[in-house]
Amino acid sequence: MAIINVTPDSFSGDGLVGRRDMALRQAEQAIADGADILDIGGESSRPGAEAVGLQEELDRVVPIVEAFANAGVPLSVDTVKPQVMRAVASAGAAIINDINGLREPGAIEAVAATDVGVCLMHMQGEPRTMQSAPHYRDVVTEVRDFLCLRADALKSAGVATERILVDPGFGFGKALVHNLALFADLSRLRDLGYPLLIGVSRKSMLGQITGQPVAQRLAASVAAAMLAVQRGAAIVRVHDVAATRDAFAIMAAIQSHQQNS
């Protein structure tokens, strides 16, 4: 899943708000590099980010969805707003990626009225304050229970199980110790029975471990993506599609050789 940020304040420095042509070129390049899904976001969810108005978010994401509706890869839209969910589903999006786990009033109903897939993510708090003092007694159990409850709420609204993905939300209201605990125990989340989406590309947890700034976290991001897949991730959300694809090709070749030996 390739990240296409149509925002001015992406933590990774790749926001393209107001530069539609550049966003389109970035999406085209991601497809050429081997992206299976494009994930388009018009509202930053970095720590400390301010909320974006409804019309502004629509103006940022709908034109990109319309431009790539027939590009041959599914389009995901990263949003918490039910109105945006309905608009992008009509424009051709295949997945709603909600960092708030569809907790906004009307969000479940908006998704249930469509046939799109939906990714439920765990977040403690909200972007402006989520990293101030995250606290858990048992982060893996608490995240697992939250994802179960949100998936059950979706299914109660008539959403089929096969439409649901889950994401533990690395870095969303979690300190490094919580992120590491989740990563070490991804199998418990995989065993929920929903495809597992993991997004750690360029995140601060990688910087804390390696000491590298955002612009120099490629190696760490690729390593984390490979480890996530080995632990059961079905989808990895990344900035650097080509490098991640190369790493997966190596891993797949070795695994294939082992199986055929």
MIFI-77867 format. One record per residue (C-alpha): residue in three letters; x, y, z. Coordinates in nm, 2 decimals, m for minus. Example, Ala and Ser with C-alpha at 12.3 -4.5 7.8 and 13.67 -1.06 7.14 Angstrom:
2
+-----+--------+--------+--------+
|  aa |      x |      y |      z |
+-----+--------+--------+--------+
| ala |   1.23 |  m0.45 |   0.78 |
| ser |   1.37 |  m0.11 |   0.71 |
+-----+--------+--------+--------+
REM end
This chain:
261
+-----+--------+--------+--------+
|  aa |      x |      y |      z |
+-----+--------+--------+--------+
| met |   0.00 |   0.00 |   0.00 |
| ala |   0.16 |   0.32 |  m0.12 |
| ile |   0.11 |   0.64 |   0.09 |
| ile |  m0.01 |   0.95 |  m0.11 |
| asn |  m0.03 |   1.24 |   0.13 |
| val |  m0.23 |   1.54 |  m0.01 |
| thr |  m0.15 |   1.74 |   0.31 |
| pro |   0.08 |   2.03 |   0.40 |
| asp |   0.20 |   1.88 |   0.72 |
| ser |   0.29 |   1.51 |   0.67 |
| phe |   0.54 |   1.40 |   0.93 |
| ser |   0.75 |   1.24 |   0.66 |
| gly |   0.78 |   1.57 |   0.46 |
| asp |   0.61 |   1.43 |   0.15 |
| gly |   0.28 |   1.63 |   0.17 |
| leu |   0.15 |   1.75 |  m0.17 |
| val |  m0.14 |   1.98 |  m0.08 |
| gly |  m0.22 |   2.22 |  m0.36 |
| arg |   0.01 |   2.04 |  m0.60 |
| arg |  m0.24 |   1.81 |  m0.78 |
| asp |   0.00 |   1.74 |  m1.07 |
| met |   0.27 |   1.63 |  m0.83 |
| ala |   0.03 |   1.41 |  m0.64 |
| leu |  m0.08 |   1.25 |  m0.96 |
| arg |   0.28 |   1.19 |  m1.07 |
| gln |   0.36 |   1.04 |  m0.73 |
| ala |   0.06 |   0.80 |  m0.76 |
| glu |   0.16 |   0.70 |  m1.11 |
| gln |   0.52 |   0.63 |  m0.99 |
| ala |   0.39 |   0.42 |  m0.70 |
| ile |   0.20 |   0.21 |  m0.94 |
| ala |   0.50 |   0.17 |  m1.17 |
| asp |   0.71 |   0.07 |  m0.87 |
| gly |   0.47 |  m0.21 |  m0.79 |
| ala |   0.21 |  m0.07 |  m0.54 |
| asp |  m0.09 |  m0.29 |  m0.51 |
| ile |  m0.30 |  m0.02 |  m0.34 |
| leu |  m0.29 |   0.36 |  m0.32 |
| asp |  m0.37 |   0.51 |   0.02 |
| ile |  m0.48 |   0.88 |  m0.03 |
| gly |  m0.49 |   1.10 |   0.28 |
| gly |  m0.61 |   1.47 |   0.30 |
| glu |  m0.57 |   1.52 |   0.67 |
| ser |  m0.25 |   1.47 |   0.86 |
| ser |  m0.26 |   1.23 |   1.15 |
| arg |   0.09 |   1.31 |   1.28 |
| pro |   0.12 |   1.39 |   1.65 |
| gly |   0.00 |   1.74 |   1.72 |
| ala |  m0.18 |   1.77 |   1.39 |
| glu |  m0.47 |   2.01 |   1.37 |
| ala |  m0.81 |   1.90 |   1.22 |
| val |  m0.90 |   1.98 |   0.86 |
| gly |  m1.24 |   2.12 |   0.76 |
| leu |  m1.47 |   1.90 |   0.56 |
| gln |  m1.47 |   2.09 |   0.23 |
| glu |  m1.10 |   2.13 |   0.24 |
| glu |  m1.05 |   1.75 |   0.28 |
| leu |  m1.30 |   1.68 |   0.01 |
| asp |  m1.12 |   1.92 |  m0.23 |
| arg |  m0.79 |   1.75 |  m0.15 |
| val |  m0.88 |   1.38 |  m0.20 |
| val |  m1.18 |   1.35 |  m0.43 |
| pro |  m0.99 |   1.47 |  m0.74 |
| ile |  m0.72 |   1.22 |  m0.68 |
| val |  m0.97 |   0.94 |  m0.64 |
| glu |  m1.15 |   1.04 |  m0.95 |
| ala |  m0.82 |   1.06 |  m1.15 |
| phe |  m0.71 |   0.71 |  m1.05 |
| ala |  m1.05 |   0.53 |  m1.03 |
| asn |  m0.96 |   0.33 |  m1.34 |
| ala |  m0.59 |   0.30 |  m1.29 |
| gly |  m0.60 |  m0.08 |  m1.22 |
| val |  m0.52 |  m0.07 |  m0.85 |
| pro |  m0.77 |  m0.03 |  m0.56 |
| leu |  m0.78 |   0.31 |  m0.40 |
| ser |  m0.79 |   0.35 |  m0.02 |
| val |  m0.88 |   0.68 |   0.15 |
| asp |  m0.75 |   0.77 |   0.49 |
| thr |  m1.03 |   0.97 |   0.66 |
| val |  m1.23 |   0.98 |   0.98 |
| lys |  m1.52 |   1.19 |   0.83 |
| pro |  m1.85 |   1.00 |   0.73 |
| gln |  m1.91 |   1.27 |   0.46 |
| val |  m1.57 |   1.21 |   0.30 |
| met |  m1.63 |   0.83 |   0.32 |
| arg |  m1.95 |   0.86 |   0.13 |
| ala |  m1.80 |   1.10 |  m0.13 |
| val |  m1.49 |   0.89 |  m0.21 |
| ala |  m1.69 |   0.57 |  m0.22 |
| ser |  m1.90 |   0.73 |  m0.49 |
| ala |  m1.59 |   0.85 |  m0.67 |
| gly |  m1.44 |   0.51 |  m0.69 |
| ala |  m1.25 |   0.43 |  m0.37 |
| ala |  m1.24 |   0.06 |  m0.27 |
| ile |  m1.12 |   0.10 |   0.09 |
| ile |  m1.19 |   0.34 |   0.38 |
| asn |  m0.89 |   0.35 |   0.61 |
| asp |  m1.00 |   0.51 |   0.94 |
| ile |  m0.75 |   0.58 |   1.21 |
| asn |  m1.04 |   0.64 |   1.45 |
| gly |  m1.19 |   0.29 |   1.41 |
| leu |  m1.52 |   0.43 |   1.28 |
| arg |  m1.60 |   0.59 |   1.61 |
| glu |  m1.72 |   0.92 |   1.46 |
| pro |  m2.11 |   0.94 |   1.47 |
| gly |  m2.24 |   0.82 |   1.13 |
| ala |  m1.92 |   0.65 |   1.02 |
| ile |  m2.04 |   0.29 |   1.05 |
| glu |  m2.36 |   0.38 |   0.87 |
| ala |  m2.16 |   0.55 |   0.59 |
| val |  m1.95 |   0.24 |   0.53 |
| ala |  m2.24 |   0.00 |   0.57 |
| ala |  m2.43 |   0.18 |   0.30 |
| thr |  m2.15 |   0.10 |   0.05 |
| asp |  m1.96 |  m0.21 |  m0.06 |
| val |  m1.61 |  m0.08 |   0.02 |
| gly |  m1.36 |  m0.25 |   0.24 |
| val |  m1.27 |  m0.08 |   0.57 |
| cys |  m0.96 |  m0.08 |   0.78 |
| leu |  m1.02 |  m0.03 |   1.15 |
| met |  m0.72 |   0.12 |   1.34 |
| his |  m0.65 |   0.15 |   1.71 |
| met |  m0.56 |   0.49 |   1.84 |
| gln |  m0.55 |   0.60 |   2.20 |
| gly |  m0.66 |   0.96 |   2.23 |
| glu |  m0.65 |   1.19 |   1.92 |
| pro |  m0.37 |   1.32 |   1.70 |
| arg |  m0.32 |   1.65 |   1.88 |
| thr |  m0.26 |   1.49 |   2.22 |
| met |  m0.21 |   1.11 |   2.16 |
| gln |   0.17 |   1.11 |   2.23 |
| ser |   0.16 |   1.32 |   2.55 |
| ala |   0.14 |   1.03 |   2.80 |
| pro |   0.02 |   0.70 |   2.64 |
| his |  m0.05 |   0.44 |   2.91 |
| tyr |  m0.16 |   0.07 |   2.89 |
| arg |  m0.18 |  m0.21 |   3.14 |
| asp |  m0.14 |  m0.47 |   2.86 |
| val |  m0.11 |  m0.30 |   2.52 |
| val |  m0.16 |  m0.61 |   2.31 |
| thr |  m0.47 |  m0.73 |   2.49 |
| glu |  m0.62 |  m0.38 |   2.49 |
| val |  m0.55 |  m0.32 |   2.12 |
| arg |  m0.68 |  m0.67 |   2.04 |
| asp |  m1.00 |  m0.62 |   2.24 |
| phe |  m1.06 |  m0.28 |   2.08 |
| leu |  m1.03 |  m0.42 |   1.73 |
| cys |  m1.26 |  m0.70 |   1.81 |
| leu |  m1.53 |  m0.47 |   1.94 |
| arg |  m1.51 |  m0.24 |   1.64 |
| ala |  m1.52 |  m0.53 |   1.40 |
| asp |  m1.83 |  m0.67 |   1.58 |
| ala |  m2.00 |  m0.33 |   1.56 |
| leu |  m1.94 |  m0.32 |   1.19 |
| lys |  m2.07 |  m0.68 |   1.14 |
| ser |  m2.38 |  m0.59 |   1.35 |
| ala |  m2.45 |  m0.31 |   1.10 |
| gly |  m2.44 |  m0.56 |   0.82 |
| val |  m2.08 |  m0.53 |   0.70 |
| ala |  m1.95 |  m0.87 |   0.58 |
| thr |  m1.65 |  m1.01 |   0.76 |
| glu |  m1.45 |  m1.02 |   0.43 |
| arg |  m1.47 |  m0.65 |   0.40 |
| ile |  m1.28 |  m0.58 |   0.73 |
| leu |  m0.91 |  m0.52 |   0.79 |
| val |  m0.75 |  m0.43 |   1.12 |
| asp |  m0.44 |  m0.21 |   1.21 |
| pro |  m0.29 |  m0.19 |   1.56 |
| gly |  m0.19 |   0.17 |   1.49 |
| phe |   0.18 |   0.19 |   1.55 |
| gly |   0.27 |   0.53 |   1.69 |
| phe |  m0.09 |   0.64 |   1.75 |
| gly |  m0.10 |   0.69 |   2.13 |
| lys |   0.18 |   0.45 |   2.19 |
| ala |   0.53 |   0.49 |   2.33 |
| leu |   0.82 |   0.28 |   2.19 |
| val |   0.78 |   0.01 |   2.45 |
| his |   0.41 |  m0.03 |   2.34 |
| asn |   0.51 |  m0.04 |   1.97 |
| leu |   0.77 |  m0.31 |   2.04 |
| ala |   0.53 |  m0.52 |   2.24 |
| leu |   0.27 |  m0.50 |   1.96 |
| phe |   0.53 |  m0.59 |   1.70 |
| ala |   0.66 |  m0.88 |   1.90 |
| asp |   0.31 |  m1.03 |   1.94 |
| leu |   0.16 |  m0.96 |   1.60 |
| ser |   0.04 |  m1.32 |   1.58 |
| arg |  m0.23 |  m1.25 |   1.84 |
| leu |  m0.37 |  m0.98 |   1.62 |
| arg |  m0.34 |  m1.19 |   1.30 |
| asp |  m0.53 |  m1.46 |   1.48 |
| leu |  m0.84 |  m1.24 |   1.50 |
| gly |  m0.91 |  m1.37 |   1.15 |
| tyr |  m0.90 |  m1.03 |   0.97 |
| pro |  m0.63 |  m0.93 |   0.73 |
| leu |  m0.37 |  m0.73 |   0.92 |
| leu |  m0.25 |  m0.39 |   0.79 |
| ile |   0.08 |  m0.26 |   0.93 |
| gly |   0.21 |   0.09 |   0.89 |
| val |   0.55 |   0.18 |   1.04 |
| ser |   0.72 |   0.34 |   0.74 |
| arg |   0.96 |   0.63 |   0.85 |
| lys |   0.78 |   0.65 |   1.19 |
| ser |   0.94 |   0.79 |   1.50 |
| met |   0.97 |   0.44 |   1.66 |
| leu |   1.23 |   0.37 |   1.39 |
| gly |   1.41 |   0.69 |   1.46 |
| gln |   1.42 |   0.61 |   1.83 |
| ile |   1.58 |   0.27 |   1.76 |
| thr |   1.82 |   0.38 |   1.49 |
| gly |   1.89 |   0.75 |   1.58 |
| gln |   1.81 |   0.84 |   1.22 |
| pro |   1.60 |   1.14 |   1.11 |
| val |   1.29 |   1.09 |   0.90 |
| ala |   1.48 |   1.13 |   0.57 |
| gln |   1.72 |   0.85 |   0.65 |
| arg |   1.49 |   0.58 |   0.77 |
| leu |   1.46 |   0.38 |   0.44 |
| ala |   1.66 |   0.08 |   0.56 |
| ala |   1.48 |   0.07 |   0.89 |
| ser |   1.14 |   0.10 |   0.72 |
| val |   1.21 |  m0.18 |   0.47 |
| ala |   1.34 |  m0.41 |   0.75 |
| ala |   1.03 |  m0.34 |   0.96 |
| ala |   0.80 |  m0.41 |   0.66 |
| met |   0.97 |  m0.75 |   0.61 |
| leu |   0.94 |  m0.84 |   0.97 |
| ala |   0.58 |  m0.74 |   0.97 |
| val |   0.50 |  m0.97 |   0.68 |
| gln |   0.69 |  m1.25 |   0.84 |
| arg |   0.48 |  m1.21 |   1.15 |
| gly |   0.15 |  m1.22 |   0.95 |
| ala |   0.08 |  m0.88 |   0.80 |
| ala |  m0.13 |  m0.90 |   0.48 |
| ile |  m0.07 |  m0.54 |   0.38 |
| val |   0.22 |  m0.30 |   0.46 |
| arg |   0.16 |   0.07 |   0.42 |
| val |   0.48 |   0.23 |   0.29 |
| his |   0.64 |   0.55 |   0.14 |
| asp |   0.91 |   0.36 |  m0.05 |
| val |   0.74 |   0.11 |  m0.27 |
| ala |   1.03 |   0.01 |  m0.50 |
| ala |   1.28 |  m0.06 |  m0.22 |
| thr |   1.02 |  m0.26 |  m0.02 |
| arg |   0.92 |  m0.46 |  m0.33 |
| asp |   1.29 |  m0.55 |  m0.39 |
| ala |   1.32 |  m0.67 |  m0.03 |
| phe |   1.01 |  m0.88 |  m0.07 |
| ala |   1.14 |  m1.03 |  m0.39 |
| ile |   1.45 |  m1.15 |  m0.21 |
| met |   1.24 |  m1.29 |   0.08 |
| ala |   1.00 |  m1.47 |  m0.16 |
| ala |   1.29 |  m1.62 |  m0.37 |
| ile |   1.45 |  m1.77 |  m0.06 |
| gln |   1.12 |  m1.90 |   0.08 |
| ser |   1.04 |  m2.06 |  m0.26 |
| his |   1.38 |  m2.23 |  m0.27 |
| gln |   1.34 |  m2.37 |   0.08 |
| gln |   0.99 |  m2.50 |  m0.01 |
| asn |   1.12 |  m2.67 |  m0.33 |
| ser |   1.44 |  m2.81 |  m0.18 |
+-----+--------+--------+--------+
REM end
